[in-house]
Amino acid sequence: MCFVCVALTAVALAQWEPAVRLTYAGNPARIWANNGRFLAVTQTGVMQAVWWEGRDGTWEIYGKRSTDNGTTWEPDQNLSSDPDTSWCPSLAAAGNELHLAYKDKQDSWGVFYKRSTAAGATWSSETAFTRFSPVRGFGGCVTDAASDSFVHVLWSVYHGAYSQVSYLRSLDRGIHWESEVLLTHDSARSEDPSVALSGSAVHVSWWDTRNGPGDVYYERSTDCGASWGPETRLTSDSAIVYEPTIAAADSMVYIAWVDRRSGPDHYQVYYMRSTDAGATWEAETRLCDNPGSCQYPVLAATGSDVHVAWYDDRDGNYQIYYRRSVDGGETWEPEFRLSQTLSNATNPALALSGGGVHVVWSDDSTGTYQIYYRRNLTGNAGTEESLKPQAPSHKPAATIIRDVLSLEGDCPRTGTVPNTVLLDITGRKVLALHGGANDVRRLAPGVYFVQAAQAQAQAIRKVVLTK
């Protein structure tokens, strides 16, 4: 049995295709460490990458997209195109729409936003969310996430003497925005927020110095960002802990970070999970354990599959490493080296698309940092069947627990889920669905499909009803 497990793991890792270079302009192409999201996939399978680059005399946001799941890539797009510096983009996909947030120095530093309702083919004009004094400014990058009609954007900015985490949301797919909300209120530095969504839950982690050199803190909303729970300290060792990254799937929430408890120059990646949508947290686990320094992890999760990537210098220079869990983060497969450069490869970003895992990173093997891409089209297998969360503490996209089908869409001010039906295996409509709990006790066990009209396309997801 152990031999079979090892053999299956080796087969999964062998499915990684060769790395592909995405940028060729000759100027450094940059992506930020772990919390800016630089790769996103739409509901229709269009993949969009973003970065910042100085090819036009100043730093601008550039993008590149693929309409065939990463097989080929279209020409670069200048997505900011203004005379001042733009950098640190973050990208989120919801349905067929893309939401881009970034920093920009127009007049003074600020957070800017634009969206595409055409999977990246065209983009709206930019919107300035907020502006800051260039003296105080703000630390880290912008991060964002989107689901259905909700878009969530976070950043860290100085309020008085200390940086705090700011939050902004839209209820109508980025057309209008509510007022800015401060999620932290301490006399210390709160920086580098990361955000993940699952059903009506919004999960946020950040780096915080209120109790010493730095800890991972966490906060959640169970009503799509309308209200927020308490700030929760997750780490408590005396070493510097920083750069947390977060992912969520159903009731599972995962956080990874960098920790220096093994020595001032010995960075390692640690991880912890919650099985009840962030209400409680299990003990931490060390994911990277080697003589080098492991830095800036990124996480992605769907169903019971969890993926983590980081870069470390065990090989003499920085390389991208990757691990996967297929049991909700309970156990982890061996580390796998994704980059094969003789120079430095840093700052990976992850995206999932159906059964595929997609990674981009920056690599300076050509003399300047360029963006590279690699994919494994079978590395996220089995996620469609993994639709039963361990605790029904919030409502994921579509799950069946105890004869109740819970459907995303019952967040405050969104009402119902229009044009959503349950189909049997023959495609026959058996039930009209609404947001929240749907009684399916009268249905026979078997495979069903949730079909919903979303953003000019039909979204279909499989669910399995057991008795």
C-alpha positions in Angstrom: 0.0 0.0 0.0 2.8 2.4 0.8 4.4 1.6 -2.5 1.2 2.5 -4.3 0.9 5.8 -2.5 4.5 6.8 -3.4 3.9 5.7 -7.0 0.7 7.8 -7.3 2.5 10.9 -5.9 5.3 10.5 -8.4 2.9 10.3 -11.2 1.1 13.5 -10.1 4.3 15.4 -9.8 5.5 14.2 -13.2 2.4 15.8 -14.8 4.0 19.3 -14.5 4.7 20.6 -18.0 7.9 22.6 -18.8 8.1 26.2 -17.7 7.1 28.9 -20.3 8.5 32.4 -20.4 5.7 35.0 -20.6 7.6 38.4 -20.8 10.2 39.5 -23.3 10.4 43.3 -23.2 13.9 43.4 -21.7 12.9 45.5 -18.7 12.5 43.9 -15.2 9.0 42.5 -14.9 8.0 42.3 -11.2 5.5 40.5 -9.1 5.2 41.0 -5.3 5.7 38.4 -2.6 2.8 36.3 -1.4 -0.3 38.5 -1.0 -0.8 40.2 -4.3 -2.7 37.8 -6.6 -1.1 37.9 -10.0 -2.9 35.0 -11.7 -6.7 34.5 -12.0 -9.0 32.2 -14.0 -12.5 33.1 -15.0 -15.5 30.8 -15.0 -15.1 30.2 -18.8 -11.5 29.2 -18.4 -9.8 32.4 -19.5 -6.5 32.9 -17.6 -5.1 36.4 -16.8 -1.7 37.2 -15.5 -0.6 40.7 -14.2 2.7 42.2 -13.2 4.4 45.7 -13.2 7.2 46.7 -15.5 9.1 49.9 -16.6 9.2 49.4 -20.3 7.5 52.8 -21.1 9.7 55.0 -19.0 7.8 54.5 -15.8 6.4 51.5 -13.9 3.1 50.4 -15.2 0.7 47.5 -14.7 0.8 44.9 -17.5 -1.3 41.9 -18.2 -1.3 38.9 -20.5 -4.1 36.4 -21.0 -4.7 32.9 -22.3 -8.0 31.7 -23.6 -6.9 28.0 -23.9 -6.0 27.2 -20.3 -2.4 28.4 -20.6 -1.4 26.6 -23.8 -0.9 29.9 -25.7 -0.8 33.5 -24.6 -2.0 36.8 -26.2 0.2 39.9 -26.5 0.9 42.0 -23.4 -1.6 44.7 -22.3 -0.7 48.0 -20.6 -3.5 48.1 -18.0 -2.6 51.3 -16.2 -1.0 53.6 -18.9 -0.6 56.8 -16.9 2.5 59.0 -16.6 3.1 58.1 -12.9 4.2 55.0 -11.2 1.8 52.0 -10.9 2.7 48.8 -9.2 1.7 46.0 -6.9 -1.4 44.7 -8.8 -3.8 42.1 -7.4 -6.3 40.3 -9.5 -9.5 38.4 -8.7 -12.0 36.6 -10.9 -15.8 36.1 -10.3 -17.8 34.5 -13.1 -16.5 35.9 -16.3 -15.3 39.2 -14.7 -11.9 40.2 -13.6 -11.2 42.8 -10.8 -7.8 44.6 -10.7 -6.6 46.7 -7.7 -3.2 48.3 -7.6 -1.1 51.1 -6.1 -0.6 54.3 -8.2 1.2 57.6 -7.7 -1.1 59.8 -9.6 -1.0 63.1 -7.7 -0.2 61.2 -4.5 -0.1 57.5 -3.5 -3.4 55.7 -3.7 -5.3 52.5 -4.3 -6.8 52.3 -7.8 -9.3 49.8 -9.3 -10.5 48.7 -12.7 -12.5 45.8 -13.9 -13.1 43.7 -17.0 -16.6 42.3 -17.8 -15.1 40.5 -20.8 -12.6 38.1 -19.2 -9.7 40.6 -19.8 -10.4 41.4 -23.4 -11.4 45.0 -22.5 -11.1 47.0 -19.3 -13.0 49.8 -17.6 -11.5 53.2 -16.8 -9.7 53.4 -13.4 -11.3 54.4 -10.1 -9.3 56.0 -7.3 -10.4 54.5 -4.0 -8.3 56.5 -1.6 -5.1 58.7 -1.5 -2.4 58.9 1.1 0.4 61.3 2.1 3.6 60.4 0.3 5.4 60.9 3.7 3.4 58.2 5.6 2.3 56.1 2.6 1.3 52.5 3.2 3.2 49.2 3.5 2.9 46.1 1.4 0.6 45.5 -1.6 -3.1 45.7 -2.3 -5.0 42.4 -2.2 -8.5 41.5 -3.4 -11.0 38.7 -3.9 -14.4 38.4 -5.6 -17.4 36.1 -5.5 -20.7 36.5 -7.3 -21.6 40.2 -7.1 -19.2 40.9 -4.2 -15.7 42.4 -4.6 -13.4 42.8 -1.6 -10.2 45.0 -1.5 -7.7 45.3 1.3 -4.5 47.2 1.9 -2.4 48.6 4.8 -2.2 52.4 5.4 -1.0 54.6 8.2 -3.7 56.1 10.4 -1.8 58.4 12.7 1.4 56.8 13.9 0.6 53.2 13.0 -0.3 51.2 9.9 -3.7 49.6 9.9 -5.6 47.2 7.6 -8.3 48.9 5.5 -11.1 47.2 3.8 -13.5 48.1 1.0 -16.3 46.2 -0.6 -18.7 46.4 -3.6 -22.1 44.7 -3.6 -22.6 45.1 -7.4 -19.5 43.7 -9.1 -17.4 46.8 -8.7 -19.8 49.4 -10.0 -20.3 51.1 -6.6 -18.3 50.9 -3.4 -19.1 51.3 0.2 -17.1 53.4 2.7 -13.7 52.3 3.8 -13.6 50.3 7.0 -10.6 49.8 9.4 -10.3 46.1 10.4 -7.5 46.7 12.9 -7.4 49.2 15.8 -4.2 48.7 17.7 -1.2 50.9 18.5 1.2 48.9 16.4 1.9 48.0 12.8 -0.7 45.9 11.0 0.4 45.2 7.5 0.3 42.8 4.5 -3.3 41.6 4.6 -4.4 38.5 2.7 -8.0 37.6 1.9 -9.9 34.4 1.0 -13.6 33.8 0.4 -15.8 30.8 1.0 -19.6 31.1 0.7 -20.7 34.1 2.9 -17.4 34.0 4.8 -14.6 36.5 4.3 -11.3 35.4 5.9 -8.5 37.9 6.4 -5.0 37.4 7.9 -2.2 40.0 8.4 1.2 40.6 10.1 0.9 42.5 13.4 3.5 43.8 15.9 1.2 44.6 18.9 2.7 41.7 21.0 6.3 41.9 19.9 8.4 41.6 16.7 5.5 40.2 14.7 2.6 37.7 14.8 -0.1 36.3 12.4 -3.5 37.7 13.2 -6.9 36.7 11.7 -10.3 38.2 11.5 -13.5 37.0 9.7 -16.9 38.1 8.5 -19.7 35.6 8.2 -22.0 37.9 6.3 -19.9 38.9 3.2 -18.1 41.7 4.9 -21.1 43.5 6.4 -19.8 42.9 10.0 -16.6 41.6 11.4 -15.6 39.4 14.4 -12.7 40.0 16.8 -9.1 40.2 15.8 -7.5 36.9 16.8 -3.8 36.2 17.4 -2.7 32.9 15.9 1.0 32.7 16.6 2.8 33.4 19.9 6.5 32.5 19.5 9.2 35.0 20.2 10.7 35.1 16.7 9.7 37.3 13.9 6.6 36.0 12.1 5.5 37.7 9.0 3.9 37.6 5.5 0.9 35.3 6.2 -1.1 34.1 3.2 -4.6 32.6 3.4 -6.9 30.2 1.4 -10.3 28.8 2.1 -12.5 26.0 0.7 -15.9 25.2 2.1 -15.5 25.2 5.9 -11.7 24.7 5.7 -9.4 27.7 6.2 -5.6 27.6 5.7 -2.9 30.1 6.7 0.8 29.8 5.9 3.6 32.2 7.0 7.4 32.7 7.3 8.9 32.2 10.7 12.5 32.9 12.0 12.4 30.8 15.2 15.2 28.5 13.9 17.6 31.4 13.6 17.8 35.0 12.3 18.8 33.8 8.8 16.9 30.6 8.8 13.4 31.4 7.4 11.0 28.5 7.4 7.3 28.1 6.3 4.7 27.2 8.9 1.1 26.5 8.4 -2.1 26.0 10.4 -5.7 25.2 9.5 -9.3 25.6 10.8 -11.9 23.0 10.0 -14.8 25.1 11.2 -14.6 28.2 9.0 -12.2 30.0 11.3 -13.9 29.5 14.6 -11.1 27.5 16.1 -7.6 26.6 14.9 -5.4 23.5 15.0 -1.7 23.5 16.1 0.8 24.8 13.6 2.8 22.5 11.2 6.2 23.1 9.6 6.0 22.7 5.8 9.5 23.6 4.8 12.4 22.1 6.8 15.9 22.3 5.2 19.2 24.1 5.8 18.2 27.0 3.5 15.7 29.8 4.0 12.1 29.2 2.8 10.3 32.5 2.1 7.0 34.0 1.0 4.5 31.1 0.7 1.3 31.3 -1.3 -1.8 29.1 -0.9 -4.7 27.9 -3.0 -7.5 25.4 -2.2 -10.6 23.8 -3.7 -12.5 20.9 -2.2 -10.0 18.8 -0.2 -7.0 19.8 -2.4 -4.6 22.4 -0.9 -1.6 23.7 -2.7 1.4 25.8 -1.4 4.4 27.2 -3.2 7.3 29.3 -1.9 10.9 30.0 -2.8 14.1 29.0 -0.9 17.9 28.9 -1.3 18.7 25.3 -0.4 20.3 24.8 -3.8 22.6 27.8 -3.6 20.2 30.2 -5.3 16.5 30.8 -4.9 14.2 28.3 -6.5 10.4 27.7 -6.5 9.2 24.7 -4.5 5.7 23.3 -4.2 3.7 20.9 -2.0 0.2 19.5 -2.2 -2.3 18.0 0.2 -5.3 15.9 -1.1 -6.9 15.5 2.4 -7.7 19.0 3.4 -4.2 19.8 4.8 -4.1 16.8 7.1 -1.0 15.3 5.3 1.3 16.7 2.7 3.0 15.2 -0.3 6.8 15.6 -0.7 8.3 18.9 -1.9 8.7 19.4 -5.6 11.0 21.9 -7.3 9.1 23.8 -10.0 11.9 26.1 -11.3 15.1 24.9 -12.9 17.1 28.0 -13.4 20.8 28.6 -12.6 19.9 32.1 -11.3 17.1 33.2 -8.9 13.4 32.3 -9.1 11.2 34.1 -6.6 7.7 35.2 -5.7 5.4 32.5 -6.9 1.6 33.0 -7.4 -0.9 30.1 -7.7 -4.3 29.7 -9.5 -6.6 26.7 -9.8 -8.7 25.9 -12.9 -10.9 22.8 -12.7 -8.4 19.9 -12.4 -5.4 22.1 -13.2 -2.8 24.0 -11.1 -1.1 27.0 -12.6 1.9 28.9 -11.2 3.7 32.1 -12.3 6.9 33.5 -10.8 9.8 36.0 -11.5 13.1 34.7 -12.8 16.3 36.6 -13.5 18.2 34.0 -15.5 18.2 36.4 -18.5 19.9 39.2 -16.5 16.6 40.9 -15.6 13.6 39.5 -13.9 11.0 38.1 -16.3 7.7 36.3 -15.7 7.6 32.5 -16.1 4.6 30.1 -16.1 4.2 26.4 -15.4 1.1 24.2 -15.2 -0.1 20.8 -14.1 -3.4 20.0 -15.8 -4.2 17.1 -13.5 -2.7 18.4 -10.2 -6.0 19.5 -8.7 -7.9 16.3 -9.5 -11.0 15.2 -7.5 -12.2 18.6 -6.4 -15.7 18.2 -7.8 -16.3 15.2 -5.5 -15.0 17.0 -2.4 -18.2 18.9 -1.7 -18.9 17.9 2.0 -17.3 20.4 4.5 -16.4 19.1 7.9 -18.6 21.6 9.6 -21.7 23.4 8.2 -20.8 26.7 9.9 -21.3 28.7 6.7 -22.6 28.3 3.2 -20.2 27.2 0.5 -21.0 27.3 -3.2 -23.2 24.2 -3.3 -23.1 21.5 -0.7 -25.5 18.8 0.6 -25.5 18.1 4.3 -28.2 16.0 6.0 -30.7 16.4 3.1 -30.2 20.2 2.9 -28.5 21.7 -0.2 -26.8 25.0 0.9 -26.4 27.4 -1.9 -24.3 30.5 -2.0 -26.2 33.7 -2.6 -28.0 34.5 0.7 -25.5 37.2 1.8 -27.0 40.4 3.0 -28.6 42.6 0.3 -28.1 40.0 -2.4 -31.5 38.2 -1.9 -32.0 35.1 -4.0 -29.9 33.3 -6.5 -31.8 34.0 -9.8 -32.2 31.4 -12.6 -30.7 28.6 -10.5 -32.0 25.1 -10.8 -31.1 21.5 -9.8 -30.9 19.0 -12.7 -30.8 15.3 -12.6 -28.3 13.1 -14.5 -30.5 13.3 -17.7 -30.6 17.1 -17.6 -34.2 17.3 -16.3 -35.1 20.1 -13.9 -36.0 18.6 -10.5 -36.0 21.7 -8.3 -35.8 25.5 -8.4 -33.2 26.7 -6.0 -32.8 29.8 -3.8 -30.0 31.2 -1.7 -29.4 29.4 1.5 -31.0 26.1 2.6 -32.9 24.0 0.1 -34.8 20.8 1.3 -33.8 17.9 -1.0 -35.2 15.0 1.2 -37.6 13.9 -1.5 -34.9 13.4 -4.1 -33.3 10.0 -4.7 -29.6 9.5 -4.0 -27.3 10.1 -7.0 -25.5 12.8 -9.0 -27.2 16.1 -9.6 -26.1 19.4 -11.2 -26.6 23.0 -10.0 -27.1 25.2 -13.0 -27.0 29.0 -12.6 -26.9 31.9 -15.0 -23.9 34.0 -14.1 -22.2 36.8 -16.0 -23.5 36.0 -19.4 -22.7 32.2 -19.1 -24.1 29.1 -17.6 -22.3 27.9 -14.4 -22.8 24.2 -13.7 -21.5 22.4 -10.6 -21.9 18.7 -9.7 -23.2 17.6 -6.3 -23.7 14.2 -4.9 -26.7 13.3 -2.8 -26.2 10.4 -0.4 -28.7 8.9 2.1 
